Amino acid sequence: MLKKLFLNNEDYSHLKSALIMLIDDEPVMLDIVQALLEEEGYQKFVSVGHSPEATSKIIETNPDILLLDLDMPEVNGFEVLTWVRHNERFKHLPVIILTASEDPTSKLKALELGATDFLSKPVDPSELALRVRNTLSAKAYIDQLANFDALTGLPNRKLFVDRLGWGIEIAKRENRSLALLDLGLDRFAQINKTLGISVGDYILQIVTERLHKVLRNCDVVGKNGVEHKMENIARTGGDEFTVLLCGVNSAEDTAIISQRLLEAIKTPITVNDDELYVTASIGIAVYPADGEDVETLIKHASSAKFFAKKQGSDGYQYYSSKLNEQSKTIMKMESDLRKALEKQEFELYYQPQVNAIDGKVTGMEALIRWVHPEKGMVSPADFIPVAEDLGVIVNIGNWVLNEACHKASELIKNAHSSFKVSVNVSPKQFIDPDFKKSVIVALDSSGLPPKNLVLEITEGMLMGDIEYVVSLLNEISDMGVSFSIDDFGTGYSSLSYLKRFPISELKIDRAFLLDVPQNNDDCSIVRAIIAMAHSLGQVVVAEGVEEVEQLDFLNLHKCDIIQGYYFSKPLNGNGIIDYIKSNS
């Protein structure tokens, strides 16, 4: 397959590597045409003197251009041309007809069948050179448009599938293995949304350069030659790439290459004087162990990549039958999850938040539960990540927001005027253009005073476009709504940023409380968070409190609010009403 697109009148050297197939029953003619083209610098030829072998040779060698004689015994040129144009893989293969016939009917028939050009016998050397050159130039242009990605210059999915098919055929014939790497950038959609598509495009180009560099310098792949390696990389989707390793001999070789690719990608990328850190996840499927055809290998590599991302990104995962079963389970969950909202299968539970000193209820955190018709209660840890991937998390998050506001409004009217409800906001929900509108709708429809709503966000959501985040938080805070940082201390935001954001509350992650007060390091972290929050005028909530020793430690260091099983597990709608009546 020809790769270069930009041609000029002086440099056609890149065309000389084209594979030229000659089909003619006259051996002398085959020798003459090849000799004339060799004088022009062409180097790769396949000669077919027995026409019944033509189609199998085309399949085997995948030529760039076909020079075809019409008048041949057994299988004539018309029949070969007809086969070519009806074959999905070769229907656009350029075919120059070589004929001694001056019969216009034959030429017209060849044109109707899809001939690209004609050459009369005996062949004029200059005309031969020009027609082959021009035909190959046109093919290079068409190939580039049809088979290559305009942004990165890499082969696209169409060409990748074709090459994978050829790779499988070669591996089968030579009785060796082949590895397919499905590589996807982690959280790339967030980069596009927060920094813009132009930055995203720049990152894709940098990643492409790094993939090339790694594979050029990799001894394992190097057995196949530089040109072949370059063709083994493809961009198959927005942030998705594939690498076809035809020269690997072991799983260890594949692991080495995968790790080198990951290391290269996560090297910081400088954009507008800022450093961006991009990571990737890789799924690996191997022929013939994981599949013997194109579709199966692609599916299994994709499945492995899915689980690589689930393990936390920046890693690789080999395909296994166990993963396939897990993948089927998740696909079933995805299907059910899409329908769960309209079938009203979600339910909110509420965990009380109590004053650390007197134990009285000051608020509650709304926690979603999925009551599956077959599986019963499904943990949020299982379905929330799937909802994020599917893109349905925004609708689910808005449902939670509305439901929680209505429940809190009901409780305030009947029992506790200062009662607050905390609602978790997902990253995708937070960056949704209609997020502020969703908050307003939930408050207006429920009648809940804005001061009684706390929106819980994570540290990671404060990163990206800082100015946009500050503006959005201020606009919502001006309405009277409070913001809380959930799982504080587990993220990666700079503490210096906190004073820029209108944050009213910090929640200490339960991971820091598990070994309190026995572990001195955890005790130091908890004390530091409380002191820092209070110095900034923020309330501190400790979640996951289960032991009296933890409570005593938190009280000693003046933590404001306690949440955890020590006081109550999450309760359903009726349960939270009873609890509040008993503890207000």
C-alpha positions as CSV (number, residue, x, y, z in Angstrom):
1,M,0.0,0.0,0.0
2,L,1.5,3.4,-1.0
3,K,1.7,5.9,1.8
4,K,2.8,9.3,0.5
5,L,0.3,11.9,-0.5
6,F,2.2,15.1,-1.5
7,L,3.7,14.7,-5.0
8,N,5.5,17.1,-7.2
9,N,6.9,17.1,-10.7
10,E,10.4,16.3,-9.7
11,D,10.3,13.6,-7.0
12,Y,8.5,10.3,-7.6
13,S,11.1,8.2,-5.9
14,H,8.6,7.0,-3.3
15,L,6.6,5.2,-6.1
16,K,9.6,3.0,-6.9
17,S,8.8,0.7,-4.0
18,A,5.4,-0.2,-5.4
19,L,4.7,-3.9,-6.1
20,I,3.9,-4.3,-9.8
21,M,2.1,-7.5,-11.0
22,L,2.5,-8.5,-14.7
23,I,0.0,-11.0,-16.1
24,D,0.8,-12.2,-19.6
25,D,1.1,-15.6,-21.2
26,E,4.1,-14.5,-23.3
27,P,7.3,-14.9,-21.2
28,V,9.2,-12.6,-23.5
29,M,6.7,-9.8,-22.9
30,L,6.9,-10.3,-19.2
31,D,10.7,-10.0,-19.4
32,I,10.6,-6.9,-21.6
33,V,8.1,-5.0,-19.5
34,Q,9.9,-5.8,-16.3
35,A,13.3,-4.8,-17.7
36,L,11.9,-1.5,-19.0
37,L,10.4,-0.7,-15.5
38,E,13.6,-1.8,-13.8
39,E,15.5,0.8,-15.8
40,E,13.1,3.4,-14.4
41,G,14.0,2.3,-10.9
42,Y,11.1,0.1,-10.0
43,Q,12.2,-2.8,-7.8
44,K,9.3,-5.1,-6.9
45,F,7.6,-7.4,-9.4
46,V,5.4,-10.4,-9.5
47,S,5.1,-12.1,-12.9
48,V,2.3,-14.5,-13.7
49,G,2.6,-16.4,-17.0
50,H,-0.2,-18.9,-16.3
51,S,-3.4,-16.9,-16.1
52,P,-5.4,-19.5,-13.9
53,E,-3.0,-18.6,-11.1
54,A,-3.6,-14.8,-11.4
55,T,-6.3,-14.5,-8.8
56,S,-4.5,-16.5,-6.1
57,K,-1.3,-14.5,-6.8
58,I,-3.2,-11.3,-6.4
59,I,-4.6,-12.5,-3.0
60,E,-1.2,-13.7,-1.9
61,T,0.9,-10.6,-2.8
62,N,-1.6,-7.7,-2.7
63,P,0.0,-5.7,-5.5
64,D,-0.2,-1.9,-6.0
65,I,-0.8,-2.0,-9.7
66,L,-1.7,-4.7,-12.3
67,L,-0.5,-4.8,-15.9
68,L,-2.8,-7.2,-17.6
69,D,-2.9,-8.8,-21.0
70,L,-6.4,-9.4,-22.5
71,D,-5.7,-12.2,-25.0
72,M,-4.7,-15.3,-22.9
73,P,-5.8,-18.9,-23.1
74,E,-7.8,-20.7,-20.3
75,V,-8.5,-17.5,-18.3
76,N,-8.5,-14.3,-20.4
77,G,-7.9,-10.7,-19.2
78,F,-11.6,-9.9,-19.2
79,E,-12.3,-12.6,-16.7
80,V,-9.4,-11.5,-14.4
81,L,-10.5,-7.9,-14.6
82,T,-14.1,-8.9,-13.7
83,W,-12.9,-10.9,-10.7
84,V,-10.8,-7.9,-9.5
85,R,-13.6,-5.4,-9.7
86,H,-16.0,-7.8,-7.9
87,N,-13.6,-8.5,-5.1
88,E,-14.1,-6.2,-2.1
89,R,-10.4,-6.0,-1.3
90,F,-9.2,-5.3,-4.8
91,K,-12.0,-3.5,-6.4
92,H,-10.0,-0.2,-6.5
93,L,-6.8,-1.9,-7.7
94,P,-5.4,0.1,-10.8
95,V,-5.4,-2.1,-13.9
96,I,-3.5,-1.1,-17.0
97,I,-4.5,-3.2,-20.0
98,L,-1.7,-4.5,-22.3
99,T,-3.1,-5.4,-25.7
100,A,-2.0,-5.7,-29.3
101,S,-5.6,-5.5,-30.4
102,E,-6.9,-2.4,-32.2
103,D,-10.5,-3.6,-31.9
104,P,-12.5,-0.7,-30.3
105,T,-15.1,-3.2,-29.0
106,S,-12.5,-5.0,-26.8
107,K,-11.2,-1.7,-25.4
108,L,-14.8,-0.5,-24.7
109,K,-15.6,-3.8,-22.9
110,A,-12.4,-3.5,-20.8
111,L,-13.4,0.1,-19.9
112,E,-16.9,-1.0,-18.9
113,L,-15.4,-3.7,-16.7
114,G,-13.3,-1.1,-14.9
115,A,-9.9,-0.9,-16.7
116,T,-7.8,2.1,-15.5
117,D,-5.7,2.7,-18.6
118,F,-4.4,1.1,-21.8
119,L,-1.0,0.4,-23.3
120,S,-0.5,-0.9,-26.9
121,K,1.9,-3.7,-27.8
122,P,4.7,-3.4,-28.6
123,V,5.2,-1.2,-25.6
124,D,6.8,2.2,-25.9
125,P,9.3,2.6,-23.0
126,S,8.5,6.3,-22.4
127,E,4.8,5.7,-22.5
128,L,5.0,2.7,-20.2
129,A,7.0,4.7,-17.6
130,L,4.6,7.7,-17.7
131,R,1.4,5.6,-17.5
132,V,2.7,3.5,-14.6
133,R,4.0,6.6,-12.8
134,N,0.8,8.6,-13.2
135,T,-1.4,5.6,-12.3
136,L,0.6,5.0,-9.1
137,S,0.5,8.7,-8.2
138,A,-3.3,8.7,-8.5
139,K,-3.5,5.6,-6.4
140,A,-1.2,7.0,-3.7
141,Y,-3.6,10.0,-3.5
142,I,-6.7,7.9,-3.3
143,D,-5.1,5.5,-0.8
144,Q,-4.2,8.4,1.4
145,L,-7.7,9.8,1.5
146,A,-9.4,6.4,1.9
147,N,-7.0,4.6,4.2
148,F,-5.0,7.1,6.3
149,D,-6.0,9.4,9.2
150,A,-5.6,13.1,8.2
151,L,-4.5,14.3,11.6
152,T,-1.8,11.7,12.4
153,G,-1.0,10.3,9.0
154,L,-1.5,6.8,10.4
155,P,-3.5,4.1,8.7
156,N,-7.2,4.3,9.7
157,R,-9.5,1.5,10.9
158,K,-10.3,0.3,7.3
159,L,-6.6,-0.2,6.4
160,F,-5.8,-1.6,9.8
161,V,-8.5,-4.3,9.4
162,D,-7.0,-5.2,6.0
163,R,-3.5,-5.4,7.4
164,L,-4.6,-7.5,10.3
165,G,-6.2,-9.9,7.9
166,W,-2.9,-10.1,5.9
167,G,-0.9,-10.5,9.2
168,I,-3.1,-13.4,10.2
169,E,-2.6,-15.1,6.8
170,I,1.2,-14.7,7.0
171,A,1.3,-16.0,10.6
172,K,-0.8,-19.0,9.7
173,R,1.4,-19.8,6.7
174,E,4.6,-19.4,8.7
175,N,3.2,-21.1,11.8
176,R,4.0,-18.3,14.2
177,S,2.2,-16.0,16.5
178,L,1.0,-12.4,16.1
179,A,0.1,-9.9,18.9
180,L,-2.5,-7.2,18.6
181,L,-2.3,-4.2,21.0
182,D,-5.4,-2.1,21.4
183,L,-4.3,1.2,23.0
184,G,-6.6,3.9,24.4
185,L,-5.7,7.1,26.1
186,D,-7.1,7.5,29.6
187,R,-9.6,10.3,30.2
188,F,-9.0,11.9,26.9
189,A,-12.5,13.2,26.5
190,Q,-11.9,15.3,29.6
191,I,-8.9,16.9,28.0
192,N,-10.9,17.8,24.9
193,K,-13.7,19.3,27.0
194,T,-11.5,21.3,29.5
195,L,-8.6,22.3,27.2
196,G,-10.2,22.3,23.8
197,I,-10.1,20.1,20.7
198,S,-6.9,21.8,19.3
199,V,-5.0,20.7,22.4
200,G,-6.4,17.3,22.1
201,D,-5.3,17.1,18.4
202,Y,-1.8,18.2,19.4
203,I,-1.6,15.5,22.0
204,L,-2.7,12.8,19.5
205,Q,0.1,13.9,17.2
206,I,2.7,13.8,20.0
207,V,1.5,10.3,21.0
208,T,1.8,9.2,17.4
209,E,5.4,10.4,17.2
210,R,6.2,8.6,20.5
211,L,4.6,5.3,19.2
212,H,6.8,5.5,16.1
213,K,9.9,6.2,18.1
214,V,9.4,3.3,20.5
215,L,8.7,0.8,17.7
216,R,11.7,2.0,15.6
217,N,14.0,1.4,18.6
218,C,12.5,-1.9,19.6
219,D,14.7,-4.9,18.8
220,V,11.8,-7.3,18.9
221,V,9.8,-5.6,16.2
222,G,12.9,-4.5,14.4
223,K,13.2,-8.0,12.8
224,N,10.5,-7.0,10.3
225,G,12.3,-3.8,9.1
226,V,11.5,-0.1,9.7
227,E,8.9,0.3,6.9
228,H,6.9,-2.7,8.1
229,K,6.9,-1.4,11.6
230,M,5.6,2.0,10.7
231,E,2.7,0.3,8.9
232,N,1.8,-1.7,12.0
233,I,0.5,1.4,13.9
234,A,-3.0,2.6,13.2
235,R,-5.4,5.2,14.6
236,T,-8.7,3.4,14.8
237,G,-10.8,5.9,16.8
238,G,-10.7,9.3,18.5
239,D,-8.2,8.4,21.2
240,E,-7.6,4.8,20.1
241,F,-4.6,3.2,18.4
242,T,-3.6,-0.3,17.5
243,V,-0.2,-1.8,17.2
244,L,0.3,-5.1,15.2
245,L,3.4,-7.0,16.4
246,C,4.2,-9.6,13.7
247,G,7.7,-10.4,15.0
248,V,7.1,-11.3,18.7
249,N,8.1,-14.7,20.0
250,S,6.8,-14.7,23.5
251,A,4.4,-13.0,26.0
252,E,7.5,-11.4,27.6
253,D,8.4,-9.6,24.3
254,T,4.9,-8.2,24.1
255,A,5.0,-7.1,27.7
256,I,8.3,-5.3,27.2
257,I,7.0,-3.4,24.2
258,S,3.7,-2.6,25.9
259,Q,5.5,-1.2,28.9
260,R,7.8,0.9,26.7
261,L,4.8,2.4,24.9
262,L,3.2,3.3,28.2
263,E,6.3,4.9,29.5
264,A,6.8,6.9,26.4
265,I,3.2,8.2,26.4
266,K,3.2,9.4,30.0
267,T,6.2,11.6,29.5
268,P,4.9,15.1,30.3
269,I,3.6,17.1,27.3
270,T,4.2,20.9,27.4
271,V,1.1,22.9,26.3
272,N,1.1,26.7,26.7
273,D,4.0,26.5,29.3
274,D,2.0,23.9,31.3
275,E,2.9,20.2,31.6
276,L,0.1,17.7,30.9
277,Y,0.4,14.1,32.0
278,V,-1.4,11.6,29.6
279,T,-1.6,7.9,30.3
280,A,-2.9,5.0,28.3
281,S,-4.3,1.5,28.8
282,I,-3.4,-1.4,26.5
283,G,-5.3,-4.6,25.8
284,I,-3.4,-7.5,24.2
285,A,-4.8,-10.4,22.1
286,V,-2.5,-13.0,20.6
287,Y,-3.0,-15.1,17.4
288,P,-3.9,-18.0,17.4
289,A,-4.4,-18.5,21.2
290,D,-7.0,-15.7,21.6
291,G,-8.6,-15.9,18.1
292,E,-7.9,-17.0,14.6
293,D,-9.8,-14.3,12.7
294,V,-9.8,-10.5,12.5
295,E,-13.1,-9.9,14.3
296,T,-12.3,-12.2,17.2
297,L,-8.8,-10.7,17.8
298,I,-10.2,-7.2,17.7
299,K,-13.0,-8.0,20.1
300,H,-10.7,-9.8,22.5
301,A,-8.0,-7.0,22.5
302,S,-10.8,-4.5,23.1
303,S,-12.1,-6.5,26.0
304,A,-8.6,-6.7,27.5
305,K,-8.2,-2.9,27.2
306,F,-11.5,-2.4,28.9
307,F,-10.3,-4.3,32.0
308,A,-6.9,-2.5,31.8
309,K,-8.7,0.8,32.3
310,K,-10.8,-0.7,35.1
311,Q,-7.6,-1.5,37.0
312,G,-6.7,2.1,37.2
313,S,-5.3,3.1,33.8
314,D,-1.6,3.3,32.7
315,G,-1.3,-0.5,32.4
316,Y,-1.7,-3.4,30.1
317,Q,-3.9,-6.5,30.2
318,Y,-3.7,-9.8,28.4
319,Y,-7.0,-11.3,27.1
320,S,-8.3,-14.4,28.9
321,S,-11.5,-16.4,28.7
322,K,-12.2,-15.2,32.3
323,L,-12.1,-11.6,31.1
324,N,-14.5,-12.5,28.3
325,E,-17.0,-13.8,30.8
326,Q,-16.6,-10.7,32.9
327,S,-17.0,-8.6,29.8
328,K,-20.3,-10.3,28.9
329,T,-21.5,-9.7,32.5
330,I,-20.6,-6.0,32.2
331,M,-22.3,-5.8,28.8
332,K,-25.4,-7.2,30.3
333,M,-25.1,-4.7,33.1
334,E,-24.7,-1.9,30.6
335,S,-27.9,-3.0,28.8
336,D,-29.9,-3.2,32.1
337,L,-28.4,0.1,33.3
338,R,-29.7,2.0,30.2
339,K,-33.2,1.0,31.2
340,A,-32.9,1.2,35.0
341,L,-33.9,4.9,35.2
342,E,-37.0,4.7,33.1
343,K,-38.0,1.5,35.0
344,Q,-37.6,3.3,38.3
345,E,-35.1,0.7,39.7
346,F,-33.0,3.3,41.5
347,E,-33.6,4.2,45.2
348,L,-31.9,6.7,47.5
349,Y,-30.6,5.8,50.9
350,Y,-29.4,8.4,53.4
351,Q,-26.6,8.3,55.9
352,P,-27.0,10.7,58.8
353,Q,-24.3,13.2,59.6
354,V,-24.2,14.2,63.3
355,N,-22.7,16.9,65.4
356,A,-19.5,15.5,66.9
357,I,-20.2,17.0,70.3
358,D,-23.9,16.3,71.0
359,G,-24.7,13.6,68.4
360,K,-27.6,15.5,67.0
361,V,-28.4,15.1,63.3
362,T,-27.2,18.1,61.2
363,G,-27.6,16.6,57.7
364,M,-27.5,13.5,55.6
365,E,-25.7,12.2,52.5
366,A,-27.8,10.9,49.7
367,L,-26.5,7.5,48.4
368,I,-27.9,5.8,45.3
369,R,-28.8,2.1,45.2
370,W,-29.8,0.0,42.2
371,V,-32.5,-2.5,43.0
372,H,-32.0,-4.9,40.1
373,P,-35.0,-7.1,39.3
374,E,-32.9,-10.2,39.1
375,K,-29.8,-9.5,41.1
376,G,-31.3,-7.5,43.9
377,M,-29.2,-4.6,45.4
378,V,-26.3,-3.7,43.2
379,S,-23.4,-1.8,44.8
380,P,-22.6,1.7,43.4
381,A,-19.0,0.6,43.2
382,D,-20.1,-1.9,40.5
383,F,-22.5,0.2,38.4
384,I,-21.3,3.9,38.8
385,P,-18.1,3.3,36.8
386,V,-20.2,1.6,34.1
387,A,-22.6,4.5,34.0
388,E,-19.7,6.9,33.7
389,D,-18.4,4.9,30.7
390,L,-21.8,4.7,29.0
391,G,-22.5,8.4,29.5
392,V,-25.8,7.9,31.4
393,I,-24.3,9.1,34.6
394,V,-25.5,12.7,33.9
395,N,-29.1,11.6,33.8
396,I,-28.7,9.4,36.8
397,G,-26.9,12.2,38.7
398,N,-29.7,14.6,37.9
399,W,-32.3,12.1,39.1
400,V,-30.3,11.8,42.4
401,L,-30.1,15.5,42.8
402,N,-33.9,16.0,42.3
403,E,-34.9,13.1,44.5
404,A,-32.5,14.1,47.3
405,C,-33.8,17.7,47.2
406,H,-37.4,16.6,47.4
407,K,-36.7,14.3,50.4
408,A,-34.7,17.0,52.2
409,S,-37.5,19.6,51.6
410,E,-40.0,17.1,53.0
411,L,-37.9,16.5,56.1
412,I,-37.3,20.2,56.7
413,K,-41.0,21.1,56.5
414,N,-41.9,18.3,58.9
415,A,-39.0,18.3,61.4
416,H,-35.7,20.2,61.1
417,S,-35.4,23.6,59.5
418,S,-31.5,23.6,59.5
419,F,-31.2,20.2,58.0
420,K,-28.8,19.8,55.0
421,V,-28.5,17.2,52.3
422,S,-25.2,16.3,50.6
423,V,-25.3,15.0,47.0
424,N,-22.4,13.5,45.2
425,V,-21.6,15.1,41.8
426,S,-19.9,12.9,39.1
427,P,-17.0,14.4,37.0
428,K,-19.1,14.2,33.8
429,Q,-22.1,15.7,35.5
430,F,-19.9,18.6,36.8
431,I,-18.6,19.5,33.3
432,D,-22.0,19.1,31.7
433,P,-23.0,22.5,30.2
434,D,-26.4,22.3,31.9
435,F,-25.1,21.4,35.4
436,K,-26.0,24.8,36.9
437,K,-29.4,24.6,35.3
438,S,-29.9,21.2,36.7
439,V,-29.2,22.5,40.2
440,I,-31.7,25.4,39.8
441,V,-34.4,23.0,38.5
442,A,-33.9,20.6,41.5
443,L,-34.1,23.5,44.0
444,D,-37.1,25.1,42.3
445,S,-39.1,22.0,41.8
446,S,-38.5,20.7,45.4
447,G,-38.8,24.0,47.2
448,L,-35.5,23.2,49.1
449,P,-33.7,26.4,50.2
450,P,-30.3,26.6,48.5
451,K,-28.6,26.9,51.9
452,N,-29.7,23.3,52.7
453,L,-28.0,21.8,49.7
454,V,-24.3,20.6,49.7
455,L,-22.8,19.4,46.5
456,E,-19.9,17.0,47.0
457,I,-17.1,17.1,44.4
458,T,-13.7,15.4,44.3
459,E,-10.3,17.1,44.2
460,G,-9.7,15.9,40.6
461,M,-12.7,17.9,39.4
462,L,-10.9,21.1,40.5
463,M,-8.2,20.5,37.9
464,G,-8.2,21.4,34.3
465,D,-9.6,24.8,33.3
466,I,-9.2,26.5,36.7
467,E,-10.8,29.8,35.6
468,Y,-13.9,28.0,34.4
469,V,-14.1,25.9,37.5
470,V,-13.8,28.9,39.8
471,S,-16.4,30.8,37.8
472,L,-18.9,27.9,37.9
473,L,-18.4,27.3,41.7
474,N,-18.9,31.0,42.4
475,E,-22.0,31.2,40.3
476,I,-23.6,28.3,42.2
477,S,-22.3,29.4,45.6
478,D,-23.8,32.8,45.0
479,M,-27.2,31.0,44.9
480,G,-26.6,29.9,48.5
481,V,-25.5,26.3,47.7
482,S,-22.4,24.9,49.5
483,F,-19.6,22.8,48.1
484,S,-17.8,20.0,49.9
485,I,-14.5,18.2,48.8
486,D,-15.2,14.5,49.1
487,D,-12.4,12.0,50.0
488,F,-10.1,14.9,50.7
489,G,-6.4,13.9,50.7
490,T,-6.7,11.1,48.2
491,G,-6.6,13.4,45.1
492,Y,-3.9,15.5,43.5
493,S,-5.0,19.1,43.6
494,S,-2.6,21.7,45.0
495,L,-3.5,22.8,48.5
496,S,-2.8,26.4,47.4
497,Y,-5.7,26.1,45.0
498,L,-8.2,25.6,47.9
499,K,-8.3,29.2,48.9
500,R,-9.3,30.1,45.3
501,F,-12.4,27.9,45.4
502,P,-15.6,28.7,47.4
503,I,-15.4,25.4,49.4
504,S,-17.3,25.3,52.7
505,E,-16.5,21.7,53.8
506,L,-13.8,19.1,53.6
507,K,-14.6,15.4,54.1
508,I,-11.8,13.2,55.5
509,D,-11.6,10.0,53.6
510,R,-12.3,6.9,55.7
511,A,-9.0,5.4,54.5
512,F,-7.2,7.8,56.9
513,L,-9.4,6.8,59.8
514,L,-9.1,3.0,59.6
515,D,-6.0,2.9,61.9
516,V,-6.8,5.9,64.0
517,P,-5.7,6.4,66.8
518,Q,-3.2,3.5,66.6
519,N,-1.2,4.7,63.5
520,N,0.8,7.9,64.1
521,D,1.0,8.8,60.5
522,D,-2.7,8.6,59.9
523,C,-3.3,10.6,63.1
524,S,-0.9,13.3,61.9
525,I,-2.7,13.5,58.5
526,V,-6.1,13.8,60.1
527,R,-5.0,16.5,62.6
528,A,-3.4,18.4,59.7
529,I,-6.5,18.3,57.6
530,I,-8.7,19.5,60.5
531,A,-6.3,22.3,61.3
532,M,-5.9,23.5,57.7
533,A,-9.7,23.4,57.1
534,H,-10.4,25.4,60.2
535,S,-7.8,27.9,59.3
536,L,-9.6,28.4,56.0
537,G,-13.0,28.7,57.8
538,Q,-14.2,25.3,56.5
539,V,-16.2,22.6,58.2
540,V,-14.7,19.2,58.6
541,V,-16.7,16.0,58.1
542,A,-15.1,12.6,59.0
543,E,-16.7,9.7,57.1
544,G,-16.4,6.0,57.8
545,V,-16.3,6.4,61.6
546,E,-17.0,3.0,63.2
547,E,-15.2,2.8,66.6
548,V,-15.5,4.8,69.7
549,E,-11.7,5.3,69.7
550,Q,-12.0,7.1,66.4
551,L,-14.8,9.3,67.7
552,D,-12.9,10.2,70.8
553,F,-9.8,11.2,68.7
554,L,-11.9,13.3,66.3
555,N,-13.7,15.0,69.2
556,L,-10.3,15.7,70.8
557,H,-9.1,17.5,67.7
558,K,-12.4,19.3,67.2
559,C,-13.7,17.6,64.1
560,D,-17.1,19.2,63.4
561,I,-19.3,16.4,61.9
562,I,-19.2,12.6,62.0
563,Q,-20.6,10.2,59.5
564,G,-20.4,6.5,59.7
565,Y,-21.7,3.2,61.0
566,Y,-20.9,4.2,64.6
567,F,-24.0,6.3,64.5
568,S,-26.0,4.7,61.6
569,K,-25.7,2.8,58.4
570,P,-27.4,4.3,55.3
571,L,-31.2,4.2,55.7
572,N,-34.0,4.2,53.2
573,G,-36.5,7.0,53.0
574,N,-38.7,5.9,55.9
575,G,-35.7,4.9,58.0
576,I,-34.1,8.3,57.8
577,I,-37.3,9.9,58.9
578,D,-37.5,7.8,62.0
579,Y,-33.8,8.3,62.8
580,I,-34.1,12.1,62.6
581,K,-37.1,12.1,64.8
582,S,-35.2,10.2,67.4
583,N,-31.9,12.2,67.2
584,S,-32.9,15.8,66.6
